[in-house]
Amino acid sequence: MLILARKLNEKILIGDSIEISVIEIKGEHVKIGIDAPTYVKVYRQEVYDAIQRENKAAAETDPTRMGDLGDLFKP
């Protein structure tokens, strides 16, 4: 892990297309801004973890529990 110290309004560049800026510092809280291309997905860790849990739960769903779902797609 690379650890960098930055002051207010200073930036970190990742590659040629991602820029992270320190926007505000209040006590123990730091607001950062992330400028990245639209194809780069940026998540807070807790949101990413929730997405992973939901994806895992969906993958483990018993297909026989889908019941009449197929009827929704009949012409």
N, CA, C, O and CB atoms as a CASP TS submission, in Angstrom:
PFRMAT TS
TARGET T0000
AUTHOR 0000-0000-0000
METHOD Language model
MODEL 1
PARENT N/A
ATOM      1  N   MET     1       0.846  -1.172   0.000  1.00  0.00           N
ATOM      2  CA  MET     1       0.000   0.000   0.000  1.00  0.00           C
ATOM      3  C   MET     1       0.893   1.238   0.000  1.00  0.00           C
ATOM      4  O   MET     1       1.839   1.340   0.781  1.00  0.00           O
ATOM      5  CB  MET     1      -0.963  -0.003   1.220  1.00  0.00           C
ATOM      6  N   LEU     2       0.581   2.151  -0.870  1.00  0.00           N
ATOM      7  CA  LEU     2       1.278   3.429  -0.923  1.00  0.00           C
ATOM      8  C   LEU     2       0.523   4.420  -0.047  1.00  0.00           C
ATOM      9  O   LEU     2      -0.686   4.586  -0.207  1.00  0.00           O
ATOM     10  CB  LEU     2       1.401   3.951  -2.391  1.00  0.00           C
ATOM     11  N   ILE     3       1.208   5.068   0.859  1.00  0.00           N
ATOM     12  CA  ILE     3       0.580   6.058   1.738  1.00  0.00           C
ATOM     13  C   ILE     3       1.177   7.417   1.417  1.00  0.00           C
ATOM     14  O   ILE     3       2.395   7.593   1.443  1.00  0.00           O
ATOM     15  CB  ILE     3       0.782   5.698   3.252  1.00  0.00           C
ATOM     16  N   LEU     4       0.302   8.384   1.111  1.00  0.00           N
ATOM     17  CA  LEU     4       0.734   9.727   0.765  1.00  0.00           C
ATOM     18  C   LEU     4       0.076  10.746   1.678  1.00  0.00           C
ATOM     19  O   LEU     4      -1.094  10.601   2.034  1.00  0.00           O
ATOM     20  CB  LEU     4       0.415  10.036  -0.697  1.00  0.00           C
ATOM     21  N   ALA     5       0.813  11.765   2.056  1.00  0.00           N
ATOM     22  CA  ALA     5       0.249  12.876   2.827  1.00  0.00           C
ATOM     23  C   ALA     5      -0.049  14.016   1.853  1.00  0.00           C
ATOM     24  O   ALA     5       0.777  14.335   0.999  1.00  0.00           O
ATOM     25  CB  ALA     5       1.232  13.345   3.973  1.00  0.00           C
ATOM     26  N   ARG     6      -1.208  14.618   1.978  1.00  0.00           N
ATOM     27  CA  ARG     6      -1.611  15.727   1.126  1.00  0.00           C
ATOM     28  C   ARG     6      -2.229  16.807   1.990  1.00  0.00           C
ATOM     29  O   ARG     6      -2.824  16.518   3.027  1.00  0.00           O
ATOM     30  CB  ARG     6      -2.601  15.263   0.029  1.00  0.00           C
ATOM     31  N   LYS     7      -2.092  18.024   1.573  1.00  0.00           N
ATOM     32  CA  LYS     7      -2.719  19.158   2.247  1.00  0.00           C
ATOM     33  C   LYS     7      -3.935  19.595   1.449  1.00  0.00           C
ATOM     34  O   LYS     7      -4.160  19.129   0.333  1.00  0.00           O
ATOM     35  CB  LYS     7      -1.720  20.334   2.418  1.00  0.00           C
ATOM     36  N   LEU     8      -4.710  20.489   2.029  1.00  0.00           N
ATOM     37  CA  LEU     8      -5.899  21.021   1.370  1.00  0.00           C
ATOM     38  C   LEU     8      -5.545  21.532  -0.020  1.00  0.00           C
ATOM     39  O   LEU     8      -4.550  22.233  -0.198  1.00  0.00           O
ATOM     40  CB  LEU     8      -6.530  22.146   2.211  1.00  0.00           C
ATOM     41  N   ASN     9      -6.359  21.179  -0.995  1.00  0.00           N
ATOM     42  CA  ASN     9      -6.230  21.563  -2.403  1.00  0.00           C
ATOM     43  C   ASN     9      -5.081  20.881  -3.138  1.00  0.00           C
ATOM     44  O   ASN     9      -4.828  21.204  -4.298  1.00  0.00           O
ATOM     45  CB  ASN     9      -6.053  23.038  -2.496  1.00  0.00           C
ATOM     46  N   GLU    10      -4.383  19.954  -2.501  1.00  0.00           N
ATOM     47  CA  GLU    10      -3.358  19.196  -3.198  1.00  0.00           C
ATOM     48  C   GLU    10      -4.001  17.972  -3.848  1.00  0.00           C
ATOM     49  O   GLU    10      -5.091  17.550  -3.462  1.00  0.00           O
ATOM     50  CB  GLU    10      -2.216  18.776  -2.228  1.00  0.00           C
ATOM     51  N   LYS    11      -3.315  17.415  -4.834  1.00  0.00           N
ATOM     52  CA  LYS    11      -3.889  16.332  -5.627  1.00  0.00           C
ATOM     53  C   LYS    11      -2.957  15.131  -5.693  1.00  0.00           C
ATOM     54  O   LYS    11      -1.756  15.225  -5.440  1.00  0.00           O
ATOM     55  CB  LYS    11      -4.205  16.819  -7.032  1.00  0.00           C
ATOM     56  N   ILE    12      -3.556  14.003  -6.041  1.00  0.00           N
ATOM     57  CA  ILE    12      -2.836  12.764  -6.329  1.00  0.00           C
ATOM     58  C   ILE    12      -3.303  12.325  -7.710  1.00  0.00           C
ATOM     59  O   ILE    12      -4.501  12.336  -7.991  1.00  0.00           O
ATOM     60  CB  ILE    12      -3.099  11.640  -5.225  1.00  0.00           C
ATOM     61  N   LEU    13      -2.380  11.945  -8.564  1.00  0.00           N
ATOM     62  CA  LEU    13      -2.728  11.465  -9.895  1.00  0.00           C
ATOM     63  C   LEU    13      -2.485   9.967  -9.965  1.00  0.00           C
ATOM     64  O   LEU    13      -1.453   9.470  -9.514  1.00  0.00           O
ATOM     65  CB  LEU    13      -1.915  12.204 -10.986  1.00  0.00           C
ATOM     66  N   ILE    14      -3.448   9.258 -10.535  1.00  0.00           N
ATOM     67  CA  ILE    14      -3.320   7.816 -10.749  1.00  0.00           C
ATOM     68  C   ILE    14      -3.368   7.614 -12.256  1.00  0.00           C
ATOM     69  O   ILE    14      -4.394   7.843 -12.897  1.00  0.00           O
ATOM     70  CB  ILE    14      -4.463   6.988 -10.001  1.00  0.00           C
ATOM     71  N   GLY    15      -2.247   7.183 -12.806  1.00  0.00           N
ATOM     72  CA  GLY    15      -2.163   7.050 -14.259  1.00  0.00           C
ATOM     73  C   GLY    15      -2.346   8.412 -14.912  1.00  0.00           C
ATOM     74  O   GLY    15      -2.010   9.448 -14.338  1.00  0.00           O
ATOM     75  N   ASP    16      -2.888   8.385 -16.126  1.00  0.00           N
ATOM     76  CA  ASP    16      -3.100   9.622 -16.874  1.00  0.00           C
ATOM     77  C   ASP    16      -4.519  10.159 -16.743  1.00  0.00           C
ATOM     78  O   ASP    16      -4.810  11.259 -17.212  1.00  0.00           O
ATOM     79  CB  ASP    16      -2.782   9.400 -18.325  1.00  0.00           C
ATOM     80  N   SER    17      -5.413   9.386 -16.105  1.00  0.00           N
ATOM     81  CA  SER    17      -6.817   9.778 -16.196  1.00  0.00           C
ATOM     82  C   SER    17      -7.562   9.884 -14.867  1.00  0.00           C
ATOM     83  O   SER    17      -8.746  10.221 -14.871  1.00  0.00           O
ATOM     84  CB  SER    17      -7.520   8.815 -17.049  1.00  0.00           C
ATOM     85  N   ILE    18      -6.929   9.616 -13.747  1.00  0.00           N
ATOM     86  CA  ILE    18      -7.629   9.695 -12.459  1.00  0.00           C
ATOM     87  C   ILE    18      -6.916  10.697 -11.569  1.00  0.00           C
ATOM     88  O   ILE    18      -5.706  10.622 -11.355  1.00  0.00           O
ATOM     89  CB  ILE    18      -7.701   8.299 -11.766  1.00  0.00           C
ATOM     90  N   GLU    19      -7.701  11.641 -11.056  1.00  0.00           N
ATOM     91  CA  GLU    19      -7.170  12.700 -10.194  1.00  0.00           C
ATOM     92  C   GLU    19      -7.961  12.720  -8.888  1.00  0.00           C
ATOM     93  O   GLU    19      -9.191  12.775  -8.903  1.00  0.00           O
ATOM     94  CB  GLU    19      -7.237  14.092 -10.904  1.00  0.00           C
ATOM     95  N   ILE    20      -7.261  12.677  -7.770  1.00  0.00           N
ATOM     96  CA  ILE    20      -7.890  12.723  -6.452  1.00  0.00           C
ATOM     97  C   ILE    20      -7.447  14.014  -5.778  1.00  0.00           C
ATOM     98  O   ILE    20      -6.251  14.287  -5.667  1.00  0.00           O
ATOM     99  CB  ILE    20      -7.514  11.463  -5.584  1.00  0.00           C
ATOM    100  N   SER    21      -8.417  14.808  -5.327  1.00  0.00           N
ATOM    101  CA  SER    21      -8.130  16.105  -4.720  1.00  0.00           C
ATOM    102  C   SER    21      -8.629  16.149  -3.283  1.00  0.00           C
ATOM    103  O   SER    21      -9.688  15.603  -2.973  1.00  0.00           O
ATOM    104  CB  SER    21      -8.767  17.235  -5.537  1.00  0.00           C
ATOM    105  N   VAL    22      -7.874  16.794  -2.413  1.00  0.00           N
ATOM    106  CA  VAL    22      -8.334  17.039  -1.048  1.00  0.00           C
ATOM    107  C   VAL    22      -9.179  18.315  -1.101  1.00  0.00           C
ATOM    108  O   VAL    22      -8.666  19.398  -1.380  1.00  0.00           O
ATOM    109  CB  VAL    22      -7.117  17.174  -0.022  1.00  0.00           C
ATOM    110  N   ILE    23     -10.468  18.173  -0.832  1.00  0.00           N
ATOM    111  CA  ILE    23     -11.413  19.274  -0.960  1.00  0.00           C
ATOM    112  C   ILE    23     -11.605  20.022   0.358  1.00  0.00           C
ATOM    113  O   ILE    23     -11.668  21.251   0.379  1.00  0.00           O
ATOM    114  CB  ILE    23     -12.748  18.756  -1.456  1.00  0.00           C
ATOM    115  N   GLU    24     -11.696  19.275   1.449  1.00  0.00           N
ATOM    116  CA  GLU    24     -11.983  19.904   2.745  1.00  0.00           C
ATOM    117  C   GLU    24     -11.444  19.025   3.860  1.00  0.00           C
ATOM    118  O   GLU    24     -11.466  17.798   3.765  1.00  0.00           O
ATOM    119  CB  GLU    24     -13.510  20.142   2.928  1.00  0.00           C
ATOM    120  N   ILE    25     -10.964  19.660   4.913  1.00  0.00           N
ATOM    121  CA  ILE    25     -10.504  18.946   6.101  1.00  0.00           C
ATOM    122  C   ILE    25     -11.203  19.569   7.304  1.00  0.00           C
ATOM    123  O   ILE    25     -11.057  20.763   7.564  1.00  0.00           O
ATOM    124  CB  ILE    25      -8.932  19.010   6.249  1.00  0.00           C
ATOM    125  N   LYS    26     -11.964  18.755   8.038  1.00  0.00           N
ATOM    126  CA  LYS    26     -12.671  19.208   9.250  1.00  0.00           C
ATOM    127  C   LYS    26     -12.423  18.173  10.336  1.00  0.00           C
ATOM    128  O   LYS    26     -12.985  17.079  10.295  1.00  0.00           O
ATOM    129  CB  LYS    26     -14.223  19.402   8.991  1.00  0.00           C
ATOM    130  N   GLY    27     -11.593  18.510  11.296  1.00  0.00           N
ATOM    131  CA  GLY    27     -11.311  17.567  12.382  1.00  0.00           C
ATOM    132  C   GLY    27     -10.764  16.269  11.834  1.00  0.00           C
ATOM    133  O   GLY    27      -9.726  16.256  11.172  1.00  0.00           O
ATOM    134  N   GLU    28     -11.467  15.164  12.111  1.00  0.00           N
ATOM    135  CA  GLU    28     -11.024  13.840  11.654  1.00  0.00           C
ATOM    136  C   GLU    28     -11.578  13.473  10.281  1.00  0.00           C
ATOM    137  O   GLU    28     -11.308  12.381   9.780  1.00  0.00           O
ATOM    138  CB  GLU    28     -11.433  12.786  12.658  1.00  0.00           C
ATOM    139  N   HIS    29     -12.349  14.370   9.669  1.00  0.00           N
ATOM    140  CA  HIS    29     -12.976  14.071   8.384  1.00  0.00           C
ATOM    141  C   HIS    29     -12.266  14.800   7.255  1.00  0.00           C
ATOM    142  O   HIS    29     -11.921  15.977   7.362  1.00  0.00           O
ATOM    143  CB  HIS    29     -14.458  14.451   8.408  1.00  0.00           C
ATOM    144  N   VAL    30     -12.063  14.071   6.182  1.00  0.00           N
ATOM    145  CA  VAL    30     -11.448  14.637   4.988  1.00  0.00           C
ATOM    146  C   VAL    30     -12.396  14.389   3.817  1.00  0.00           C
ATOM    147  O   VAL    30     -12.822  13.255   3.596  1.00  0.00           O
ATOM    148  CB  VAL    30     -10.027  14.015   4.718  1.00  0.00           C
ATOM    149  N   LYS    31     -12.728  15.436   3.069  1.00  0.00           N
ATOM    150  CA  LYS    31     -13.526  15.277   1.857  1.00  0.00           C
ATOM    151  C   LYS    31     -12.564  15.251   0.684  1.00  0.00           C
ATOM    152  O   LYS    31     -11.683  16.101   0.554  1.00  0.00           O
ATOM    153  CB  LYS    31     -14.590  16.425   1.702  1.00  0.00           C
ATOM    154  N   ILE    32     -12.758  14.248  -0.168  1.00  0.00           N
ATOM    155  CA  ILE    32     -11.928  14.153  -1.353  1.00  0.00           C
ATOM    156  C   ILE    32     -12.809  14.209  -2.590  1.00  0.00           C
ATOM    157  O   ILE    32     -13.976  13.818  -2.562  1.00  0.00           O
ATOM    158  CB  ILE    32     -11.088  12.862  -1.335  1.00  0.00           C
ATOM    159  N   GLY    33     -12.239  14.695  -3.656  1.00  0.00           N
ATOM    160  CA  GLY    33     -12.908  14.702  -4.950  1.00  0.00           C
ATOM    161  C   GLY    33     -12.165  13.750  -5.866  1.00  0.00           C
ATOM    162  O   GLY    33     -10.935  13.697  -5.850  1.00  0.00           O
ATOM    163  N   ILE    34     -12.906  13.001  -6.662  1.00  0.00           N
ATOM    164  CA  ILE    34     -12.295  12.051  -7.581  1.00  0.00           C
ATOM    165  C   ILE    34     -12.764  12.384  -8.990  1.00  0.00           C
ATOM    166  O   ILE    34     -13.961  12.366  -9.275  1.00  0.00           O
ATOM    167  CB  ILE    34     -12.654  10.578  -7.201  1.00  0.00           C
ATOM    168  N   ASP    35     -11.832  12.682  -9.852  1.00  0.00           N
ATOM    169  CA  ASP    35     -12.131  12.946 -11.253  1.00  0.00           C
ATOM    170  C   ASP    35     -11.582  11.767 -12.045  1.00  0.00           C
ATOM    171  O   ASP    35     -10.370  11.572 -12.139  1.00  0.00           O
ATOM    172  CB  ASP    35     -11.513  14.321 -11.741  1.00  0.00           C
ATOM    173  N   ALA    36     -12.505  10.978 -12.617  1.00  0.00           N
ATOM    174  CA  ALA    36     -12.115   9.771 -13.337  1.00  0.00           C
ATOM    175  C   ALA    36     -13.008   9.610 -14.554  1.00  0.00           C
ATOM    176  O   ALA    36     -14.121  10.133 -14.574  1.00  0.00           O
ATOM    177  CB  ALA    36     -12.200   8.522 -12.423  1.00  0.00           C
ATOM    178  N   PRO    37     -12.543   8.898 -15.566  1.00  0.00           N
ATOM    179  CA  PRO    37     -13.390   8.630 -16.730  1.00  0.00           C
ATOM    180  C   PRO    37     -14.648   7.870 -16.318  1.00  0.00           C
ATOM    181  O   PRO    37     -14.661   7.174 -15.303  1.00  0.00           O
ATOM    182  CB  PRO    37     -12.612   7.832 -17.794  1.00  0.00           C
ATOM    183  N   THR    38     -15.698   8.011 -17.114  1.00  0.00           N
ATOM    184  CA  THR    38     -16.971   7.366 -16.762  1.00  0.00           C
ATOM    185  C   THR    38     -16.887   5.851 -16.742  1.00  0.00           C
ATOM    186  O   THR    38     -17.698   5.206 -16.079  1.00  0.00           O
ATOM    187  CB  THR    38     -18.043   7.786 -17.728  1.00  0.00           C
ATOM    188  N   TYR    39     -15.930   5.264 -17.448  1.00  0.00           N
ATOM    189  CA  TYR    39     -15.821   3.803 -17.456  1.00  0.00           C
ATOM    190  C   TYR    39     -15.143   3.259 -16.190  1.00  0.00           C
ATOM    191  O   TYR    39     -15.122   2.047 -15.974  1.00  0.00           O
ATOM    192  CB  TYR    39     -15.047   3.351 -18.687  1.00  0.00           C
ATOM    193  N   VAL    40     -14.593   4.140 -15.362  1.00  0.00           N
ATOM    194  CA  VAL    40     -13.969   3.716 -14.108  1.00  0.00           C
ATOM    195  C   VAL    40     -15.025   3.787 -13.010  1.00  0.00           C
ATOM    196  O   VAL    40     -15.585   4.853 -12.753  1.00  0.00           O
ATOM    197  CB  VAL    40     -12.721   4.606 -13.755  1.00  0.00           C
ATOM    198  N   LYS    41     -15.294   2.666 -12.369  1.00  0.00           N
ATOM    199  CA  LYS    41     -16.285   2.637 -11.297  1.00  0.00           C
ATOM    200  C   LYS    41     -15.609   3.015  -9.985  1.00  0.00           C
ATOM    201  O   LYS    41     -14.566   2.466  -9.630  1.00  0.00           O
ATOM    202  CB  LYS    41     -16.955   1.235 -11.191  1.00  0.00           C
ATOM    203  N   VAL    42     -16.212   3.953  -9.274  1.00  0.00           N
ATOM    204  CA  VAL    42     -15.673   4.419  -7.994  1.00  0.00           C
ATOM    205  C   VAL    42     -16.746   4.202  -6.933  1.00  0.00           C
ATOM    206  O   VAL    42     -17.853   4.729  -7.048  1.00  0.00           O
ATOM    207  CB  VAL    42     -15.237   5.936  -8.063  1.00  0.00           C
ATOM    208  N   TYR    43     -16.422   3.430  -5.905  1.00  0.00           N
ATOM    209  CA  TYR    43     -17.374   3.119  -4.833  1.00  0.00           C
ATOM    210  C   TYR    43     -16.745   3.389  -3.478  1.00  0.00           C
ATOM    211  O   TYR    43     -15.531   3.272  -3.312  1.00  0.00           O
ATOM    212  CB  TYR    43     -17.839   1.653  -4.922  1.00  0.00           C
ATOM    213  N   ARG    44     -17.583   3.754  -2.504  1.00  0.00           N
ATOM    214  CA  ARG    44     -17.136   3.702  -1.111  1.00  0.00           C
ATOM    215  C   ARG    44     -17.043   2.222  -0.744  1.00  0.00           C
ATOM    216  O   ARG    44     -17.788   1.403  -1.282  1.00  0.00           O
ATOM    217  CB  ARG    44     -18.122   4.493  -0.134  1.00  0.00           C
ATOM    218  N   GLN    45     -16.147   1.881   0.155  1.00  0.00           N
ATOM    219  CA  GLN    45     -15.915   0.469   0.503  1.00  0.00           C
ATOM    220  C   GLN    45     -17.191  -0.224   0.971  1.00  0.00           C
ATOM    221  O   GLN    45     -17.452  -1.359   0.573  1.00  0.00           O
ATOM    222  CB  GLN    45     -14.850   0.364   1.592  1.00  0.00           C
ATOM    223  N   GLU    46     -17.994   0.441   1.814  1.00  0.00           N
ATOM    224  CA  GLU    46     -19.199  -0.209   2.338  1.00  0.00           C
ATOM    225  C   GLU    46     -20.223  -0.456   1.234  1.00  0.00           C
ATOM    226  O   GLU    46     -20.959  -1.441   1.292  1.00  0.00           O
ATOM    227  CB  GLU    46     -19.824   0.643   3.448  1.00  0.00           C
ATOM    228  N   VAL    47     -20.285   0.412   0.237  1.00  0.00           N
ATOM    229  CA  VAL    47     -21.197   0.207  -0.890  1.00  0.00           C
ATOM    230  C   VAL    47     -20.702  -0.954  -1.748  1.00  0.00           C
ATOM    231  O   VAL    47     -21.492  -1.804  -2.158  1.00  0.00           O
ATOM    232  CB  VAL    47     -21.322   1.499  -1.741  1.00  0.00           C
ATOM    233  N   TYR    48     -19.411  -0.991  -2.017  1.00  0.00           N
ATOM    234  CA  TYR    48     -18.825  -2.088  -2.796  1.00  0.00           C
ATOM    235  C   TYR    48     -19.071  -3.432  -2.110  1.00  0.00           C
ATOM    236  O   TYR    48     -19.432  -4.411  -2.764  1.00  0.00           O
ATOM    237  CB  TYR    48     -17.311  -1.862  -2.993  1.00  0.00           C
ATOM    238  N   ASP    49     -18.875  -3.475  -0.795  1.00  0.00           N
ATOM    239  CA  ASP    49     -19.112  -4.710  -0.041  1.00  0.00           C
ATOM    240  C   ASP    49     -20.567  -5.155  -0.148  1.00  0.00           C
ATOM    241  O   ASP    49     -20.843  -6.345  -0.299  1.00  0.00           O
ATOM    242  CB  ASP    49     -18.734  -4.517   1.429  1.00  0.00           C
ATOM    243  N   ALA    50     -21.496  -4.205  -0.070  1.00  0.00           N
ATOM    244  CA  ALA    50     -22.922  -4.530  -0.177  1.00  0.00           C
ATOM    245  C   ALA    50     -23.245  -5.075  -1.569  1.00  0.00           C
ATOM    246  O   ALA    50     -24.011  -6.031  -1.694  1.00  0.00           O
ATOM    247  CB  ALA    50     -23.786  -3.283   0.121  1.00  0.00           C
ATOM    248  N   ILE    51     -22.678  -4.486  -2.597  1.00  0.00           N
ATOM    249  CA  ILE    51     -22.887  -4.970  -3.963  1.00  0.00           C
ATOM    250  C   ILE    51     -22.368  -6.392  -4.094  1.00  0.00           C
ATOM    251  O   ILE    51     -23.028  -7.241  -4.693  1.00  0.00           O
ATOM    252  CB  ILE    51     -22.190  -4.046  -4.987  1.00  0.00           C
ATOM    253  N   GLN    52     -21.199  -6.657  -3.544  1.00  0.00           N
ATOM    254  CA  GLN    52     -20.630  -8.002  -3.616  1.00  0.00           C
ATOM    255  C   GLN    52     -21.506  -9.024  -2.894  1.00  0.00           C
ATOM    256  O   GLN    52     -21.697 -10.137  -3.385  1.00  0.00           O
ATOM    257  CB  GLN    52     -19.226  -8.011  -3.022  1.00  0.00           C
ATOM    258  N   ARG    53     -22.043  -8.643  -1.716  1.00  0.00           N
ATOM    259  CA  ARG    53     -22.930  -9.559  -0.980  1.00  0.00           C
ATOM    260  C   ARG    53     -24.186  -9.855  -1.781  1.00  0.00           C
ATOM    261  O   ARG    53     -24.621 -11.004  -1.854  1.00  0.00           O
ATOM    262  CB  ARG    53     -23.309  -8.966   0.388  1.00  0.00           C
ATOM    263  N   GLU    54     -24.776  -8.821  -2.387  1.00  0.00           N
ATOM    264  CA  GLU    54     -25.995  -9.009  -3.178  1.00  0.00           C
ATOM    265  C   GLU    54     -25.719  -9.880  -4.403  1.00  0.00           C
ATOM    266  O   GLU    54     -26.523 -10.748  -4.744  1.00  0.00           O
ATOM    267  CB  GLU    54     -26.570  -7.648  -3.614  1.00  0.00           C
ATOM    268  N   ASN    55     -24.589  -9.652  -5.059  1.00  0.00           N
ATOM    269  CA  ASN    55     -24.239 -10.476  -6.220  1.00  0.00           C
ATOM    270  C   ASN    55     -24.050 -11.930  -5.826  1.00  0.00           C
ATOM    271  O   ASN    55     -24.497 -12.833  -6.534  1.00  0.00           O
ATOM    272  CB  ASN    55     -22.968  -9.949  -6.887  1.00  0.00           C
ATOM    273  N   LYS    56     -23.392 -12.159  -4.702  1.00  0.00           N
ATOM    274  CA  LYS    56     -23.173 -13.528  -4.233  1.00  0.00           C
ATOM    275  C   LYS    56     -24.504 -14.190  -3.895  1.00  0.00           C
ATOM    276  O   LYS    56     -24.726 -15.350  -4.243  1.00  0.00           O
ATOM    277  CB  LYS    56     -22.240 -13.541  -3.004  1.00  0.00           C
ATOM    278  N   ALA    57     -25.392 -13.460  -3.216  1.00  0.00           N
ATOM    279  CA  ALA    57     -26.704 -14.009  -2.859  1.00  0.00           C
ATOM    280  C   ALA    57     -27.512 -14.332  -4.111  1.00  0.00           C
ATOM    281  O   ALA    57     -28.192 -15.357  -4.159  1.00  0.00           O
ATOM    282  CB  ALA    57     -27.481 -13.021  -1.968  1.00  0.00           C
ATOM    283  N   ALA    58     -27.448 -13.478  -5.116  1.00  0.00           N
ATOM    284  CA  ALA    58     -28.182 -13.717  -6.359  1.00  0.00           C
ATOM    285  C   ALA    58     -27.639 -14.951  -7.076  1.00  0.00           C
ATOM    286  O   ALA    58     -28.404 -15.727  -7.649  1.00  0.00           O
ATOM    287  CB  ALA    58     -28.098 -12.485  -7.282  1.00  0.00           C
ATOM    288  N   ALA    59     -26.325 -15.131  -7.044  1.00  0.00           N
ATOM    289  CA  ALA    59     -25.714 -16.284  -7.708  1.00  0.00           C
ATOM    290  C   ALA    59     -26.059 -17.589  -7.005  1.00  0.00           C
ATOM    291  O   ALA    59     -26.057 -18.654  -7.622  1.00  0.00           O
ATOM    292  CB  ALA    59     -24.203 -16.116  -7.768  1.00  0.00           C
ATOM    293  N   GLU    60     -26.354 -17.503  -5.724  1.00  0.00           N
ATOM    294  CA  GLU    60     -26.665 -18.704  -4.949  1.00  0.00           C
ATOM    295  C   GLU    60     -28.158 -19.009  -4.900  1.00  0.00           C
ATOM    296  O   GLU    60     -28.567 -19.982  -4.265  1.00  0.00           O
ATOM    297  CB  GLU    60     -26.138 -18.555  -3.545  1.00  0.00           C
ATOM    298  N   THR    61     -28.976 -18.193  -5.560  1.00  0.00           N
ATOM    299  CA  THR    61     -30.429 -18.401  -5.562  1.00  0.00           C
ATOM    300  C   THR    61     -30.770 -19.712  -6.262  1.00  0.00           C
ATOM    301  O   THR    61     -30.243 -20.012  -7.333  1.00  0.00           O
ATOM    302  CB  THR    61     -31.151 -17.217  -6.253  1.00  0.00           C
ATOM    303  N   ASP    62     -31.647 -20.476  -5.653  1.00  0.00           N
ATOM    304  CA  ASP    62     -32.087 -21.757  -6.209  1.00  0.00           C
ATOM    305  C   ASP    62     -32.996 -21.477  -7.408  1.00  0.00           C
ATOM    306  O   ASP    62     -34.062 -20.885  -7.240  1.00  0.00           O
ATOM    307  CB  ASP    62     -32.831 -22.624  -5.127  1.00  0.00           C
ATOM    308  N   PRO    63     -32.597 -21.891  -8.612  1.00  0.00           N
ATOM    309  CA  PRO    63     -33.404 -21.596  -9.804  1.00  0.00           C
ATOM    310  C   PRO    63     -34.802 -22.202  -9.747  1.00  0.00           C
ATOM    311  O   PRO    63     -35.707 -21.715 -10.424  1.00  0.00           O
ATOM    312  CB  PRO    63     -32.695 -22.099 -11.036  1.00  0.00           C
ATOM    313  N   THR    64     -34.996 -23.253  -8.955  1.00  0.00           N
ATOM    314  CA  THR    64     -36.328 -23.858  -8.867  1.00  0.00           C
ATOM    315  C   THR    64     -37.277 -22.960  -8.073  1.00  0.00           C
ATOM    316  O   THR    64     -38.491 -23.163  -8.110  1.00  0.00           O
ATOM    317  CB  THR    64     -36.244 -25.254  -8.213  1.00  0.00           C
ATOM    318  N   ARG    65     -36.739 -21.970  -7.357  1.00  0.00           N
ATOM    319  CA  ARG    65     -37.591 -21.043  -6.606  1.00  0.00           C
ATOM    320  C   ARG    65     -38.135 -19.931  -7.488  1.00  0.00           C
ATOM    321  O   ARG    65     -38.912 -19.096  -7.024  1.00  0.00           O
ATOM    322  CB  ARG    65     -36.817 -20.441  -5.445  1.00  0.00           C
ATOM    323  N   MET    66     -37.738 -19.911  -8.749  1.00  0.00           N
ATOM    324  CA  MET    66     -38.189 -18.863  -9.645  1.00  0.00           C
ATOM    325  C   MET    66     -39.652 -19.048 -10.039  1.00  0.00           C
ATOM    326  O   MET    66     -40.292 -18.110 -10.515  1.00  0.00           O
ATOM    327  CB  MET    66     -37.317 -18.828 -10.884  1.00  0.00           C
ATOM    328  N   GLY    67     -40.168 -20.225  -9.846  1.00  0.00           N
ATOM    329  CA  GLY    67     -41.585 -20.491 -10.054  1.00  0.00           C
ATOM    330  C   GLY    67     -42.107 -20.042 -11.401  1.00  0.00           C
ATOM    331  O   GLY    67     -41.636 -20.500 -12.442  1.00  0.00           O
ATOM    332  N   ASP    68     -43.080 -19.145 -11.381  1.00  0.00           N
ATOM    333  CA  ASP    68     -43.774 -18.714 -12.592  1.00  0.00           C
ATOM    334  C   ASP    68     -43.105 -17.533 -13.276  1.00  0.00           C
ATOM    335  O   ASP    68     -43.725 -16.880 -14.115  1.00  0.00           O
ATOM    336  CB  ASP    68     -45.194 -18.359 -12.265  1.00  0.00           C
ATOM    337  N   LEU    69     -41.881 -17.250 -12.944  1.00  0.00           N
ATOM    338  CA  LEU    69     -41.186 -16.113 -13.545  1.00  0.00           C
ATOM    339  C   LEU    69     -41.145 -16.231 -15.065  1.00  0.00           C
ATOM    340  O   LEU    69     -41.240 -15.229 -15.774  1.00  0.00           O
ATOM    341  CB  LEU    69     -39.766 -16.004 -12.989  1.00  0.00           C
ATOM    342  N   GLY    70     -41.005 -17.452 -15.557  1.00  0.00           N
ATOM    343  CA  GLY    70     -40.987 -17.668 -17.002  1.00  0.00           C
ATOM    344  C   GLY    70     -42.264 -17.233 -17.683  1.00  0.00           C
ATOM    345  O   GLY    70     -42.237 -16.879 -18.862  1.00  0.00           O
ATOM    346  N   ASP    71     -43.380 -17.248 -16.981  1.00  0.00           N
ATOM    347  CA  ASP    71     -44.658 -16.822 -17.558  1.00  0.00           C
ATOM    348  C   ASP    71     -44.647 -15.331 -17.915  1.00  0.00           C
ATOM    349  O   ASP    71     -45.403 -14.900 -18.786  1.00  0.00           O
ATOM    350  CB  ASP    71     -45.802 -17.117 -16.579  1.00  0.00           C
ATOM    351  N   LEU    72     -43.823 -14.567 -17.268  1.00  0.00           N
ATOM    352  CA  LEU    72     -43.751 -13.133 -17.541  1.00  0.00           C
ATOM    353  C   LEU    72     -43.191 -12.845 -18.920  1.00  0.00           C
ATOM    354  O   LEU    72     -43.436 -11.781 -19.488  1.00  0.00           O
ATOM    355  CB  LEU    72     -42.907 -12.442 -16.493  1.00  0.00           C
ATOM    356  N   PHE    73     -42.436 -13.797 -19.458  1.00  0.00           N
ATOM    357  CA  PHE    73     -41.757 -13.566 -20.727  1.00  0.00           C
ATOM    358  C   PHE    73     -42.388 -14.311 -21.895  1.00  0.00           C
ATOM    359  O   PHE    73     -41.818 -14.354 -22.985  1.00  0.00           O
ATOM    360  CB  PHE    73     -40.322 -13.962 -20.606  1.00  0.00           C
ATOM    361  N   LYS    74     -43.552 -14.893 -21.675  1.00  0.00           N
ATOM    362  CA  LYS    74     -44.236 -15.603 -22.759  1.00  0.00           C
ATOM    363  C   LYS    74     -44.882 -14.571 -23.687  1.00  0.00           C
ATOM    364  O   LYS    74     -45.405 -13.553 -23.233  1.00  0.00           O
ATOM    365  CB  LYS    74     -45.311 -16.604 -22.194  1.00  0.00           C
ATOM    366  N   PRO    75     -44.836 -14.856 -25.014  1.00  0.00           N
ATOM    367  CA  PRO    75     -45.449 -13.899 -25.987  1.00  0.00           C
ATOM    368  C   PRO    75     -46.946 -13.840 -25.861  1.00  0.00           C
ATOM    369  O   PRO    75     -47.598 -13.096 -26.594  1.00  0.00           O
ATOM    370  CB  PRO    75     -45.092 -14.280 -27.420  1.00  0.00           C
TER
END
